Amino acid sequence: MQKNISNHTIAGKKYKGSDLQRELLIVRLISQDGREIK
C-alpha cells in the first residue's frame, strides 16, 4: 500500500490527514478479521 497522506484514494474515495489515518485503522482491523476490502 502506498503512503501518500496529502491525497490518498481508498475504495474510490479520497481522504486527507486524519480521515486517512482513521480509514487505515479500519482497513487494518477488517484485514485482521480476515475479510476482503472491495
BASETI-453792 format. One record per atom (N, C-alpha, C, O, CB): residue in three letters; atom name; x, y, z. Coordinates in nm, 2 decimals. Glycine has a CB too. Layout:
BEGIN
ALA;CA;X;Y;Z
...
***
This chain:
BEGIN
MET;N;0.08;-0.12;0.00
MET;CA;0.00;0.00;0.00
MET;C;0.09;0.13;0.00
MET;O;0.18;0.14;0.08
MET;CB;-0.10;0.00;0.12
GLN;N;0.06;0.22;-0.09
GLN;CA;0.13;0.34;-0.10
GLN;C;0.09;0.43;0.01
GLN;O;-0.03;0.44;0.05
GLN;CB;0.12;0.41;-0.24
LYS;N;0.19;0.51;0.07
LYS;CA;0.16;0.60;0.17
LYS;C;0.17;0.74;0.11
LYS;O;0.28;0.79;0.08
LYS;CB;0.25;0.59;0.29
ASN;N;0.06;0.81;0.10
ASN;CA;0.06;0.95;0.05
ASN;C;-0.05;1.02;0.13
ASN;O;-0.17;1.02;0.09
ASN;CB;0.03;0.95;-0.11
ILE;N;-0.01;1.08;0.24
ILE;CA;-0.10;1.14;0.34
ILE;C;-0.18;1.25;0.27
ILE;O;-0.30;1.27;0.30
ILE;CB;-0.02;1.19;0.46
SER;N;-0.12;1.34;0.19
SER;CA;-0.19;1.45;0.14
SER;C;-0.31;1.42;0.05
SER;O;-0.41;1.49;0.04
SER;CB;-0.09;1.54;0.06
ASN;N;-0.30;1.31;-0.03
ASN;CA;-0.41;1.27;-0.12
ASN;C;-0.40;1.12;-0.14
ASN;O;-0.32;1.08;-0.23
ASN;CB;-0.39;1.35;-0.25
HIS;N;-0.49;1.05;-0.08
HIS;CA;-0.48;0.90;-0.08
HIS;C;-0.62;0.85;-0.12
HIS;O;-0.72;0.90;-0.06
HIS;CB;-0.43;0.84;0.05
THR;N;-0.63;0.76;-0.21
THR;CA;-0.76;0.71;-0.25
THR;C;-0.78;0.57;-0.20
THR;O;-0.70;0.48;-0.22
THR;CB;-0.77;0.71;-0.40
ILE;N;-0.89;0.54;-0.13
ILE;CA;-0.93;0.41;-0.08
ILE;C;-1.07;0.38;-0.13
ILE;O;-1.16;0.46;-0.10
ILE;CB;-0.91;0.40;0.08
ALA;N;-1.08;0.27;-0.20
ALA;CA;-1.22;0.23;-0.24
ALA;C;-1.29;0.34;-0.32
ALA;O;-1.41;0.36;-0.31
ALA;CB;-1.30;0.19;-0.12
GLY;N;-1.21;0.42;-0.40
GLY;CA;-1.26;0.52;-0.49
GLY;C;-1.29;0.65;-0.42
GLY;O;-1.35;0.74;-0.48
GLY;CB;-1.39;0.47;-0.55
LYS;N;-1.26;0.66;-0.29
LYS;CA;-1.28;0.78;-0.21
LYS;C;-1.15;0.85;-0.18
LYS;O;-1.05;0.78;-0.16
LYS;CB;-1.36;0.76;-0.08
LYS;N;-1.15;0.98;-0.17
LYS;CA;-1.02;1.05;-0.13
LYS;C;-1.03;1.09;0.01
LYS;O;-1.13;1.14;0.06
LYS;CB;-1.00;1.17;-0.22
TYR;N;-0.92;1.07;0.08
TYR;CA;-0.91;1.11;0.22
TYR;C;-0.79;1.20;0.24
TYR;O;-0.69;1.19;0.17
TYR;CB;-0.89;0.98;0.31
LYS;N;-0.80;1.28;0.34
LYS;CA;-0.68;1.37;0.37
LYS;C;-0.66;1.37;0.52
LYS;O;-0.75;1.36;0.60
LYS;CB;-0.71;1.52;0.32
GLY;N;-0.53;1.37;0.56
GLY;CA;-0.50;1.38;0.70
GLY;C;-0.56;1.28;0.79
GLY;O;-0.54;1.16;0.77
GLY;CB;-0.53;1.52;0.75
SER;N;-0.64;1.33;0.89
SER;CA;-0.69;1.24;0.99
SER;C;-0.79;1.14;0.93
SER;O;-0.81;1.03;0.98
SER;CB;-0.76;1.32;1.10
ASP;N;-0.87;1.18;0.83
ASP;CA;-0.96;1.09;0.77
ASP;C;-0.89;0.97;0.71
ASP;O;-0.93;0.85;0.73
ASP;CB;-1.04;1.16;0.65
LEU;N;-0.77;0.99;0.65
LEU;CA;-0.69;0.88;0.60
LEU;C;-0.64;0.79;0.72
LEU;O;-0.65;0.67;0.71
LEU;CB;-0.57;0.93;0.53
GLN;N;-0.59;0.85;0.83
GLN;CA;-0.55;0.77;0.94
GLN;C;-0.66;0.68;1.00
GLN;O;-0.64;0.56;1.03
GLN;CB;-0.49;0.86;1.05
ARG;N;-0.78;0.74;1.01
ARG;CA;-0.89;0.66;1.06
ARG;C;-0.93;0.55;0.97
ARG;O;-0.96;0.44;1.01
ARG;CB;-1.02;0.76;1.08
GLU;N;-0.93;0.58;0.84
GLU;CA;-0.96;0.47;0.74
GLU;C;-0.86;0.36;0.74
GLU;O;-0.90;0.24;0.73
GLU;CB;-0.97;0.53;0.60
LEU;N;-0.73;0.39;0.75
LEU;CA;-0.63;0.29;0.76
LEU;C;-0.65;0.20;0.88
LEU;O;-0.63;0.08;0.87
LEU;CB;-0.49;0.36;0.76
LEU;N;-0.69;0.26;0.99
LEU;CA;-0.71;0.18;1.11
LEU;C;-0.83;0.08;1.09
LEU;O;-0.82;-0.03;1.13
LEU;CB;-0.75;0.27;1.23
ILE;N;-0.94;0.13;1.02
ILE;CA;-1.05;0.05;0.99
ILE;C;-1.01;-0.07;0.90
ILE;O;-1.04;-0.18;0.92
ILE;CB;-1.16;0.13;0.93
VAL;N;-0.93;-0.03;0.79
VAL;CA;-0.88;-0.13;0.70
VAL;C;-0.80;-0.24;0.77
VAL;O;-0.81;-0.36;0.74
VAL;CB;-0.80;-0.06;0.59
ARG;N;-0.71;-0.19;0.86
ARG;CA;-0.63;-0.29;0.93
ARG;C;-0.71;-0.38;1.02
ARG;O;-0.69;-0.50;1.02
ARG;CB;-0.53;-0.21;1.02
LEU;N;-0.81;-0.33;1.09
LEU;CA;-0.90;-0.41;1.17
LEU;C;-0.97;-0.51;1.09
LEU;O;-0.98;-0.63;1.13
LEU;CB;-1.00;-0.32;1.25
ILE;N;-1.03;-0.47;0.97
ILE;CA;-1.10;-0.56;0.89
ILE;C;-1.01;-0.67;0.83
ILE;O;-1.05;-0.78;0.82
ILE;CB;-1.18;-0.48;0.78
SER;N;-0.89;-0.62;0.79
SER;CA;-0.79;-0.72;0.74
SER;C;-0.76;-0.83;0.84
SER;O;-0.75;-0.94;0.80
SER;CB;-0.66;-0.64;0.69
GLN;N;-0.74;-0.78;0.96
GLN;CA;-0.71;-0.88;1.07
GLN;C;-0.82;-0.98;1.09
GLN;O;-0.80;-1.09;1.13
GLN;CB;-0.67;-0.81;1.20
ASP;N;-0.94;-0.93;1.06
ASP;CA;-1.06;-1.01;1.08
ASP;C;-1.08;-1.11;0.97
ASP;O;-1.17;-1.19;0.97
ASP;CB;-1.18;-0.92;1.09
GLY;N;-0.99;-1.10;0.86
GLY;CA;-1.00;-1.19;0.75
GLY;C;-1.10;-1.16;0.64
GLY;O;-1.13;-1.25;0.56
GLY;CB;-1.02;-1.33;0.81
ARG;N;-1.15;-1.04;0.64
ARG;CA;-1.24;-1.00;0.54
ARG;C;-1.17;-0.93;0.42
ARG;O;-1.06;-0.87;0.44
ARG;CB;-1.36;-0.92;0.59
GLU;N;-1.23;-0.94;0.31
GLU;CA;-1.17;-0.87;0.19
GLU;C;-1.22;-0.73;0.18
GLU;O;-1.34;-0.70;0.20
GLU;CB;-1.20;-0.95;0.06
ILE;N;-1.13;-0.64;0.14
ILE;CA;-1.17;-0.50;0.12
ILE;C;-1.20;-0.48;-0.03
ILE;O;-1.12;-0.51;-0.12
ILE;CB;-1.06;-0.40;0.16
LYS;N;-1.32;-0.43;-0.06
LYS;CA;-1.35;-0.41;-0.21
LYS;C;-1.39;-0.27;-0.22
LYS;O;-1.43;-0.23;-0.34
LYS;CB;-1.47;-0.51;-0.25
***
